Amino acid sequence: MKPRLTMWLAVVAGVALVLAVAWAAILWTRPEPIRIAFANSLSGPSAPAGTESLIAMQLAIDEVNAKGGINGRPIELVLFDDASNPAVARANAQAIADSPCVAVLGHYLSSASLAAAPAYKDARIPALTGSAAADELTSTNDYYFRALSPVSAQARSIAEHLRAVMKEPKVRLVHTRDSYGKSFARGFGAAYPTEQLRVFGLDVAPGRIESMDEALDTAAQEPGPGVVVVGAAADYIADIVKALRRRGIKGTIITTQGAGRESYLKNFVDEPEEKTRPGFFSENLYAASSLIFDSAGVAAQVFAADYKAKAGTSPSWVGGGSYDAARLMIDALKRAAAHHRFMGQGIQKRSDSKAADRDRVRVALAAIDSPKSAVVGLTGRLYFNANRDIPRPIRMGFFRYGRFVTAPQQLVRIDQPDGIDLAAEQEKGHVIAFEDRRYWIQRVVYTGIDIIRVGRIDVKQNSFNVDFYLWMRFAGDDEAQTHVEFPALLDRGAFDPARPIQAGQEDGLSYRLYRINGDFKARFDLHDYPFDTQELRLHFRNTEQRRELITYVIDRFGLRLADDGSSRAEDGAYSGLQLWRFLGLNYFVESLSSGSTLGKASLFGAEAMTEFAGFDATIMLRRSSSIYMLKNLLPMFLLVLVVFATLFFPETMFRERVTIPVTSILASAVLLVAVNNQIGDVGYTVVVEEMFYIFFVLCLMTILAGYKHEKLREAGRKRVAVVLDHVAQVIYAGTVLAVIVVLYRRYAM
């Protein structure tokens, strides 16, 4: 026994040594990561926003790392917590300058960004923020970039929205006298008539507002209703709004995008007025935002779903801006690394190349300066202007029932007027101009689809039957918003946009309700059949007016959606589907793009795409595989047991050991034909077919084992024949067990 034990110990030691050497080789050859500093608020009052930024940026970085990183090097975030404190941000900036990081992502607040900016400039390290909006940040620093519009541009957009959409003649502007507030006041004042504007300034100190009482008392005593616009950074907005409401201002208050997210309402929940009357502070509260998810496109919806899966909560514009900033930085790193591949001048990651590496990243960021070099973001193509800002569109939203939703009308800037008859569109009221800036006036249509009943799912015919309500709420009386079509609706007479079952006014908006019952064409993915999950897609689009004029958004109030955007629909609508289990109902804002010139000579040289608005409701269903297999595959399971039993037959039943597997193959082939008839012609192999093929192989193995057993017995090698039977039994049982385990881990878990 000792020699054998010694031999096994030697084998184990040898294997351990080989594994250790291999692991050491992997560690030795693992490329050094490219490090980026993440400078943000991970503690203090702005910690939720900082955490959201971190999660969003990590999502973008995980995507590129999963694909091999940058030339095989992973990207790594190095965290620096500024705690929303300019002094801490300044100290962190020096630490970042001394670190091996080649770039900075951050900060959240403009005050922290401005405090850190001089150190970044001295160290020649590029910084990119997705949220800090003070104009001075980029206008005075060649090394700072911004993935959104500066606050002066946002203020100008708010002023133009007030003039064109809300048509408010009188505005009271309350702003802080810091860099952010002054930039806002400058931008707003440049776009709003001076005679209709009253301005009130508030002095600020770190963490608090000084001399607020006198200025706000004066603002509250101004005669007439008017609108109050608050020009302040996110950390001051809540205090100003509270003070204004407590002074009796119940009308419209418009804030900067610092408050443009649902989580901002947490600033009011503990106030006595809010407890007595919910909505005391948020009623008639509007905010500008670069991204509102109820009107966002598919890319933003996918990001929101990924963020929700990782964080457990829904993102806001903060996460969206941070994700776009990370995408821009990743693209710049790829461009800088491309020089290393072709010219030997990319990111070297050596101690003596840190300054050169940082400068190459800055040059690569600055090169993203036109639509041709743009990076695809959540709201479109992203590229920097001459001031290293991104002229992102600003949307106006408002709070209601604890939600932040898109306002009924928006201004959409016309950046590429080629092929557009601006004079004609302006005469129709579709376009409005301010100096050299022209905008589409976009109608927002709050849309809902409520499933009454899914009557039938026909996998073979690639169709399903559904009965549902469709409603639309929109500003104005124009019926163009309702002129939609369902491309997959087989019965064209089932929907007539000119014949709603209800029409009228609801909450100041036009209201149209339709009931639609018909068969829809579907594209089923049957690779996992019968363990498959299917999406029944209800999609409509409006091809009469471009998306800049009409957009459909998710009616979160009317649908009573959960925080993640999924419907709280009851299972009653799906009770007739015995073989299916309802998983959820999700909504998406869609668009149809067309690059066609339609033969118009004016469009031959234009690069602009024409987009038409659309809307999706997707029903998620999972097949009840246990019921399916009990109804359709029980005979095959019995055949599996019968064939397995033949491996235990005595020598006198040699003929049965061969004929039973052959008969089982023929019987299961008939079952397979029946299964294929249920799913129709598909150009790929589905899971249930793979199960049959494995059974066919087991039957052949059983036949061969029986034949070989008989030959060995006739040759007098009975002991070997018995061993062969045992081996066949183990292989058969092991294969069946392995199939069960794989299917369970893949689908049941």
N, C-alpha and C positions, 0 to 999 in steps of 0.2 A: 504493500500500500504506500510506503514512503516514497519510492521512486515515482509512482503515479502522482502523488500529492505534490512532490517537488516539480514535476513537469507542469502541472496545472498552475502552480504559483508562478513559474517562470513565464508561462503564456500570458497570465494576467498582468504580470509586471511589464512584459514586453508591449502589450496593448496599451497600458497606461502610459508608458514612455512615448510610444508613437503619438498618442493623443496629445500629450503635453507638448511635444515638439511641434505638432501641427498647430496647436493653439498659440504657441509662442510665435510661430511663423506668421500666423494671421495678425497677431497684435503688432508684430514688427513691421509688417508691410501695410498695415491699415493707414490710409492717408490722414494727414492732420486736417481737422475740420477748418472751414472758413468761418470765422467768428464775427458775429454782428452784435453790437450792444443794443439791448432793449432797455431804454430809459423811460420809465413811466411810473404812474402812481399805483404801487402795489400795497400801499397802506395809506391811512388817512381818509379824509372825506371822499376823495375821488378814486378810492381803491376799486369799486365795482367797474368803473369805466376802464381803469388800467388792466384789470383782470380780463375784461372782455377783449381789449386790444391784444393781450398776450395770447389768448386762446385763438383768436382769429388769425394772428400772424403765424402761430404754430401750425395751424391747419395748412396754410400756404407752404410753409417750409417742409412739413411732413410730406406733402405731395411731391415736391421736387426731390427730397431725400429718398423717397420710395422708388424713384426712377434712376437712382444712382448719383444724385447730388450734382455738383458742378465739376465736370471732368473727373468724376469718381470721388470727389471730396464732398462730404456732407456739410450742410450749413448748420451752425450751432448758435443759439441765442444765449448771450451772457446778460444776466438780469442785473439791473441797477434801479433801485427803488428811490424815486425822488420825493415820495410822500406829499405831492402837490405843494412842495415848499421850494421857492426859488433858491434859498441858500443851500439846501441839500442838493438841488439840481446842479448848482454851480460847482459844488465840491465833487459830485459824481462825474461831472464833465471832465475835470482834471484827471480823475482815475481812469475814465474811458480813454482819454488822450494817451495815457501811459500804458494802456492795455494793448494786446495784439489785435484788437478788433479793427476791421477795415472800414466799418461804417456804423451808423447809429440809426435806429428806428425809434422815434419818439420826438417830443414828449406829448402828453395829453393836453395840458394847459399851456396857453400862450405865455403866461408869466414864467413858468418853468423853462419853456423853450428859449425865451429871450435871455433868461439868466445864464443858460448853458451855452448859448450861441457863440459868444466871444472865444471861449475855450476851444470849441470845435474849429473855429476859423483859424486860431493860432496853431492848432495841431494839424490843420489841413485834412480833417476827417469829415467826409460828407455825412449829412444828417437828413433824414426824411421823416416828416410827420404826416399823419393821416387825420389830425384833428385840430392842432393849434393853428388859429386863423389870423392872428394879428399881422397887419401889413408889414411892419418893420422886420419881421422875422426873415423874410426872403429878400426884401428890397435892399437891405443893408448888409447881406451876408451871402457871398457867392457859394458857400458850402452848404447852405440850408435849402432844401427842397420841400415842397408841400403837395400832397395828393388831394387837394381840394382848392376851392376858390378862397381868396383872402377875404377878410371880414368886410372890407369896404365894398367888394363886389357883391357879397351876400346882402349887405345893407341896401345897395342900389337895387338888387332884385326885389327885396321886400317893398321898397318905395314904388317901383314900377308895378308890382302886383296890386298895391293899394290903389294906384291911379287907374289901372286898366281893368281890374276885376272887381275889387270891392268898391271902387269909385267913391272913396272917402275924401271929402274936401279938407277936413281938419284933422291934424295929427299932433299929439303930444309925444315928443321924443325924450325919454329918460335914459341917460347914458352915464357910464362911469368915466371918471377923468383919468383913466390909465391908458396904456397904449392900445388895448383892445377897444375900449369904449370910444376913444378919440377917432380911431380908424373907422368905426361904425358910423359915428356922427358925421364924419367927413363924407363917406360914401352915400349915406342917406340924404344928407343935405344937398348933395350935388344933383340928385335925381328928383327931389320933391320941391314944389313951389314954396319959396320962402314965406310968402304972405299967408300960407295955410299951415305953417309949421311953427310950433313952440318947443323950445329946447330947454331941458333941465339937466344940469350936470351934478354928479355925485362924486365927492372925494372918497378915495378908497385907501385903505392900508392893508397890509398882508392879512388875509383872513376875515376882514370886516369892512363895512361901509361906514364912512364918517359923514356927518352933516346931512343924513338922509331925511330927517323929519321935516326940516324947513323946505327943502326942495320938493318933496313929495306932497306936502301940504299945499304948496302953491300949485302944483300940477293938478291935484284933485279938485281944487277950487275953480279951475278953468271952466267957463260956461260952455254949454253945449255938450252933446254926447261925445263925438269924436272917437278916435282910436288911440290907444297908448302903445307906443313901440318902445321896447326895452332893449337897449344896446349895451349888453354886458356879457362878460364871460360866464361860463357855466356855474362857477362857484359863487356868483353873486345874484343870479337870476331869481332863485327861490325867495330870498329875503326881500327883494324889490317887489315881487308879485304879491307876497303876503301883505306887505305894507300898503300897496295900492288897493287891494281888496278890502282891507280893514278900514280904509279911508272912504269906502262907499263906491268905488269904481267897479261897476258890474258889467260894463261893456267889454268890447273886444280888446284884448291885450295880445300883442304879437312880440315874440322873443326871438333871439338868435337860436341857431341850431344846437347850442349847448343844452337846451331843454327839450329838444325834439326827439324824445324817446320815452317809452312808457314807464321805465324805471325811475324817471325823474319825479314822478308823482309821489314817490316815497318821502320826498321832502315835506309833504303836506299831511301825511296820514295821522301824525300824532298831534296835530293842531286841534284845539277845541272846536273851532268853527267847522272843520272838516268832519269831526265826529258827530257834530249835531246835524249838519246837512252835507252829506257827501257831494263833492263837486263844487263846494263853495269857492275854492281857489282855481280849479281847472275849467270851470264852465266859461265858454267863450275865450279860451286860451289857445292861441295859435303859436306855431313855431316854424321857422324855416328848417329845412333838412336836405342834405345831399342825397339821402336814400330813405324811402318809406316803403316797407316791404309789401304792403297790400297792393301797390301799383308797380312793383318791380318785376323784371322779366325773369326768364327761366334761370339764367346764371345766378341771379341773386337768390332765387327760391332754392336752388340746389345748395348754395352756400348756407342759407338759413337752416336747411335740413341737416347738413353736416355739423354745423355749429350746435344745433339743438341736441344731436346725438352725442356730442362730446361734452357739452357744458350742462345740459339738462334744462337750459332756459333759451329763450329766443334772443337773437342779436338785435342791435339797433344800428343806426348810421355809424356809431363809433366802431363797431366790429367790422362793418362793411368798408369803412375808410381805412382801417388798419389792414384788412385783408388786401385791399388794392395797393396800399403802400408796400406791403411785403412782396406782392407780385412785381411791382416796379423795381424793387431792390434786387429781387432774384434775376429779373431780366438784365439789369445792369451788371450783375456779377457774371452772368453768362457771356455778355458782350466783352467784358474785361478778360474773362478766361479764354475767350476765343483768340485773343491776341497771343496768349501764351502758347496755344496750340500751333498757330501758324507763323508767329513772328518771334516767339520767345520773350514776349513783353507783357504777359498777363499777370495774374496774381501769383507771385512767387512764394509767399508765406515763409519768408526768411526774416531773420531779425534785422538784417540790413536793408530789407526791401519794404518795410512797413510804410514809409512815407510814399514810395512810388506806387504801392498797391492801393493805398487810399486815394491817391490822385487819379489812378486809372478808373476806379469806381466812380469818382466824381465826374470824370469826363464821359463815362458810359451813361450815367444818369442824365447829364446835360444833352446827350445825343438823342434822347427820347423827346424830340421837339417838334414833331409833325405827325399828321395822320398816317403817313407811310411808315414811320418808325414807332407807332403807338403800341401800347400793351393793352390787350383786351381785359377790361375790368368788369365789375358787376353792373355798371350802368352804361357801358359803351367803351369806346376806345379812349385810352388815357395817354396824354402827352403834355409836356411842360411848355409854357409860354416863355417869353423872353425874361420874365421875372421869376422863373422857376416855380410857378404856380400851375395848377390844372384848372382851367375854366369849367369846372363841373356844374351841371345844371342844379339849380336850387328848386326844391319842391316846397309847397306850403301845406302844412298839415294842422290838424286841430285835435284836441282831446275830447273824448266823449265816452262815458261809461268805463273810464279807466283805460281806454284804448287811444292810441295815436294813429290817426288815419289821414289819408290824402284829402285835401280840400276839394270842393266840387269843381273848381276851375283852376287852371294852371297856365303859366306862360312858358312856352317852349321856344328857346332861342333858335333862330334860323342862321346856322353857321355856313351853309352851302346853298345860296339862293339860285344856283344854276338850274335852269329848267322850270323855275317857278314864276308865274306871272304875278308879281307882288302887288301891282296896282289893282288887278282884278280881285285878288284875294283880300286886299285891304278894303275894297269897296263892298265885298260880301260880309265884312266883319270878321273874317277869319284871321287877319293879320293886323298887328298894331306896331307902330314905330315910335321909338324914343331916340332922337338924334340919329346916330348911325347904326343903332341896334333895332332889329326887327324880331318880332315874336309871333308864333302861332298862339291863338287862344284855344286851349285844349279843354274839352268837356270831359269830365271824369264821370263814368257811369258805374255806380255801385251795383254789382251784379251778384245774384245768388242762384244756385241750382239746388233744389230740394227733391230728393228721390222719394217717390211714392211707392214704387214697386219695381223690382227687377223680375220680369216674368219668365225669362228663358235665356239660357246660354247654349248656343249651338256651336260647339268646337269644330265640327266637321264642315259646317257652312260658313265659319268665321263671322258669326253675327250674334247679336244679343238683343233682347227686347226689354225696353225700359219705359216706365211712365214717370214723369217728373214735372215739377214746376220750375219755370224760369222767370225771374223778375229783374227789372232794371229801375234804378232811381237816378235821375240826372237833372242838372240845372237847365232851365229853358223849356221851350215847347217844341223844339225842332225834333222831328221824328227820325232824323238820319241815324241817331244812336241805336235805334231798334232794327235797322235794316241789316240784319245778320243772316247768315246761312250756316247750316250744319252739313259739312261736306260728307260725313259718313252716314247721314240719314238716308235710308233706302226708299222710304215713302215720302216724296217731296211734298205731298199734300198734308202731311202731319203737322207742319208748322207754317203759319202765315204771319209774318211780322206785323201786318196791317190789321190783324184781328186778335187783340189781347182779350182775355176774359175779364180783366179789370183794368181801368185806366183812370187817372185822376192826379191829385196833388197829395203828397205825403211829406210833412215836415218841411214845406217850402220847396220841395223837389217834385218833378214829374215822375209818375209811377206807372209802370206797365207790368202786368202779370200775364203769363202764358202757361198753358198746360199742353204738354207734348207727350204723345204715346206712339211709339213706332219702333221699327227694327233698325239697328245701327250696325254698320260694317265694323269688324274688329280685326286686329292682328294678334293672334294668340301665340305666345312663346311656350312650346310644348317640350322643350329639352328635358325638363324635370318631371314630365308626366309619368305617373299620376300623383306626384308630390308637388305639383306646380302651384305657383301663385300668379294670378292673372290681374291685369289692369283693364277695366272697362272705361274707355275714354269718351267723354262727351265734350266735343270741341265745336265752338262756333267762331266765326270770323266776320269782320265787316270789310268788304272790299270796295265800298263806295267812297269812303273818305279815309285819308291817310291817318296814321297813328298819331301824328302831331296834333290832329284836330279832335280825335276821339280815342280814349283809352278806357278799357274795362278793368275795374279793380274789384277785389274781393270784399263783399259786403259782410264785414266781420260782425256787425251788430245783428243784421237780419238773419245770418246763419248761426249765430250764437256759437262761434268757434272757440275752441280751446286755445290755450296760450301758444301751442305749437302749430296752429293753423289748421288742425284736423277737425273734422265735423264730429259733433256729439250725436250723430244720427243713431236712431234706434234700429235694432235688428229686425223689426217688423217688416221693413221694406224688402228684406232678403229671406224671409221665412219660407218662401216657396221654393228656394233653391236647396234641395235636400242634400246635394253632394258638395255644397260650398259653405264656407264659413266667412262671414264678413270681418274684414280687418280694419277698414277705415275709408274715409272719403276725404280726399285732398283737392285743393283748388290751386290753380296756377294762372298767372297772367301770361298770355302768349302773344306772339306777333308773327306775321307772315312777311318776309322780305322778298323784294323783287328788284333785280338789277337790270331788268329789261327797259329799253328806251321806248318801247311801244311804237317805234318808227318815227318818233318826234325828233326833228333835226336839232332842236334846242337842247336835247339831252345827250347828243352824240359825244360831246367832250366832257360831260359831267361825270364825276365819280360818286355822286350821291346815290344812295339806295332808297327805294320807296318801301315803307313799312305800313302794314295794315294791322289793326288791333284784333286781338282774339282773346278767348277765355277757355279754360279747361276745367273740367271736373273729372277726377279719376277715382273710380270705385276699385278698391283693393279687395280681392277675394282669394281665399286659399281653398284648394280642393280638400274635402274630407277623405284623405287617402285610406283610412281604415274602413270606412263604409264602402268605398270603391273596391278595395281588394276583397272584402267579404262578398260583394255581389258578383265580381268578375273574375277573381283570381283564386277563389277557394279550390276549384278542381286542380289547378296547377300545384298548389301547396300539398294537396293529397298525393299527387303524382310524385312530388319530391320525396315524400315519406315512403311511398311504395317502392320507388327505385332504390332508395337507401336500404330498405329491408332486404332487397335481393342480394346485397353484399353479405348477408348472414345466412343465406340459404345453404342447405347441406349439399354434398356432392351429387346426390341423387336428383337434385332439381337444377341440373346444369342448363337444360333447355329453357326453363323459366327465367334463369338469370340473364339470358340473352333476349328472349322474346318480349319480356315485360319492359325493359328500357326502350326497345324498338317501338313497341306499341305506345309508350309514353311520349316518345318524340313525335309520333304522328298525331296523338291526341293534343299535345301542347301546341303543335303547329296550327291545328284548327282553332285553338283558343287565341293564338297570336293573330290569325287572320281576323277573328271577331273583334279583337282589341283595335287593330289597325282600321277596321271599318268604322269604329267610333270616332277616330281622330282624323280620318281622311288622309289625303296625300301630303306628306311633309318631306322635305328634302334633307332630313337629318335623322339620326338615331335617338330615340327617346329612352328614358330610364327603364320603362317596363319592357321594351324590346331587349335591352341589355340583360335584364333578368331572365328572359326566355333563352337568350343565347348562352348564358352561363349554364342554364339547366340542360341545354342540348349537349354542351361539352361534358357535363357530369354524366349524362346518359351514355355518351360514347366511351367515357372512361370506365363506366360500370360494365359495358359490353366487353371492352378489351380486358378488363380485370377478370371477368368470368371465363373468357376464352383462354387467357394465359394460365389461369388456375387449372383448367382442365388439362392443358398441355403438360404442366408441371406434374400433375397427379399421374398422368399416363407414363411420364418418365420416371416415376418413383420418387419424386422430390416433394413429398407431401408437406414436409416442414416449411420448405420455401413457399409452397402454395398458401399455407396458412399465414405466413408473414405477409405475403402479397395482399391477402384479404384484409389484414389489419391495416396495412398502409393505405389501401383504397378507402377503407372506412374512415380513417383519420383525415385523408385528403377531402373526401366528400363532406364530412361533418364540418371540417375546418373551413371549407369554402362557403358552405351555407351560413355558418356563423359569421364569417368575415363579411359576407354580403349584408347580413342583418345589422352588424355593427356599423358598417359604412353608411348604410341608409339611415340608421338612427342618428348617427352623429351629424350627418349632412342635413337632414330634414326635421327630425323630431326635436333636436336640440337648438 
